[in-house]
Amino acid sequence: MSDEAPAEIISDPTPDTLALVEAAVRGADDKLGIDPIVLDLAELLGVVEAFVIVSGRNERQVSAIVEEIEAQIKVDTSRSPIRLEGHREPSWVLMDYGDVVIHVFLEETREFYDLEHLWSSAPRIDISAFVSPRSSGGDVTG
């Protein structure tokens, strides 16, 4: 882990928001999540600071990623999701923490909805300090 805050480009992030993003990324990485990215939405939405987006190869892996993210966030920030959607048939699970929304997709579902394209004007936050080299499939710098 780096001492440098990964999300410095988020406008006025709270320490809790930064801890939540870091815990989510680490949780996804621990369960071998595919191509995790974090989008800075503070300037675009105002209500949500960031989206964390990650994929799993099958529904079982998606469920494992969701469970690990929730556990890591609970340990690091004592927070639970405000809402958890899609966990019964996990092709797209949305974990709403208010300031951070986490999307865990099946690979093909992620490609279909293509949130990265939909929110292409949102800067990407550098998460390289929190993921193993195998999981970051693209440029993650903002």
C-alpha positions in Angstrom: 0.0 0.0 0.0 1.1 3.5 -0.7 0.9 6.4 1.7 -0.3 8.6 -1.1 -4.1 9.0 -1.4 -5.3 7.3 -4.6 -8.2 9.6 -5.2 -6.7 13.0 -4.9 -8.6 14.1 -8.0 -12.0 13.6 -6.3 -13.2 17.1 -5.3 -13.0 17.4 -1.5 -13.1 13.7 -0.7 -13.7 12.7 2.9 -11.2 10.3 4.5 -14.2 7.9 4.8 -14.8 8.1 1.0 -11.1 7.3 0.3 -11.1 4.4 2.8 -14.3 3.0 1.2 -12.8 3.2 -2.3 -9.6 1.6 -1.2 -11.4 -1.2 0.7 -13.7 -1.9 -2.3 -10.8 -2.2 -4.7 -8.8 -4.4 -2.3 -11.8 -6.6 -1.8 -12.4 -7.0 -5.5 -8.7 -7.7 -6.0 -8.6 -10.3 -3.2 -11.3 -12.3 -5.1 -9.5 -11.9 -8.5 -11.9 -9.3 -9.8 -11.3 -8.4 -13.5 -10.3 -4.9 -14.6 -11.3 -2.9 -11.6 -11.6 0.8 -12.3 -12.8 3.8 -10.2 -14.5 6.8 -11.9 -14.5 10.2 -10.2 -18.1 11.4 -10.5 -17.9 14.3 -8.0 -18.0 17.0 -10.7 -20.5 15.2 -12.9 -23.1 14.1 -10.4 -22.5 16.0 -7.2 -24.2 13.4 -5.0 -22.0 10.4 -5.8 -18.2 10.8 -5.4 -17.1 7.7 -7.3 -18.1 4.5 -9.1 -16.1 1.4 -8.5 -16.6 -1.0 -11.4 -15.2 -4.6 -11.6 -16.1 -7.9 -13.3 -16.2 -11.5 -12.4 -16.1 -14.5 -14.8 -19.2 -16.2 -13.4 -22.1 -15.6 -11.0 -20.3 -17.5 -8.2 -17.2 -15.2 -8.5 -19.4 -12.1 -8.7 -21.1 -13.1 -5.4 -17.7 -13.8 -3.8 -16.4 -10.4 -4.9 -19.5 -8.7 -3.5 -19.2 -10.5 -0.2 -15.5 -9.6 0.1 -16.0 -6.0 -0.8 -18.8 -5.7 1.8 -16.6 -7.4 4.4 -13.5 -5.2 3.7 -15.6 -2.0 3.8 -17.2 -3.1 7.1 -13.8 -3.7 8.7 -12.2 -0.6 7.3 -15.1 1.9 7.7 -17.8 0.2 9.8 -20.2 1.0 7.0 -22.8 -1.2 5.4 -24.5 -0.6 2.0 -27.5 1.6 2.0 -28.9 -0.6 -0.8 -27.8 -3.8 -2.4 -29.4 -4.7 -5.7 -29.0 -7.7 -7.9 -27.5 -10.1 -5.4 -30.1 -12.9 -6.0 -29.2 -13.3 -9.7 -25.7 -11.8 -9.7 -25.1 -10.7 -13.3 -24.9 -7.0 -12.1 -24.8 -6.3 -8.4 -25.0 -2.7 -7.3 -23.7 -1.8 -3.8 -24.8 1.7 -2.8 -22.9 3.4 -0.1 -24.2 6.9 -0.8 -21.0 8.7 -1.7 -19.6 5.6 -3.5 -21.5 3.2 -5.7 -19.9 -0.2 -6.5 -20.9 -2.2 -9.6 -19.9 -5.8 -9.8 -20.7 -7.3 -13.2 -20.4 -10.6 -15.1 -18.0 -9.8 -17.9 -20.6 -10.0 -20.6 -23.1 -7.9 -18.7 -20.4 -5.2 -18.1 -19.6 -5.2 -21.8 -23.3 -4.8 -22.7 -24.0 -1.9 -20.3 -20.6 -0.3 -20.9 -20.7 2.1 -18.0 -17.1 3.2 -18.7 -18.3 4.5 -22.1 -21.5 6.0 -20.7 -19.4 7.9 -18.1 -16.4 8.5 -20.4 -16.1 12.1 -19.4 -15.4 11.0 -15.8 -11.7 10.9 -14.8 -10.3 7.6 -13.8 -8.8 7.4 -10.4 -5.4 5.8 -10.0 -5.9 2.5 -8.0 -2.5 0.9 -8.9 -1.4 1.0 -5.3 -4.3 -1.3 -4.3 -4.4 -3.9 -7.0 -2.1 -6.7 -8.0 -0.6 -6.2 -11.5 -2.7 -9.1 -12.9 -6.0 -7.4 -12.2 -5.5 -4.0 -13.8 -6.3 -4.6 -17.4 -6.2 -1.0 -18.6 -4.9 2.5 -17.8 -6.1 3.4 -14.4 -4.6 6.8 -14.2 -6.7 10.0 -14.2 
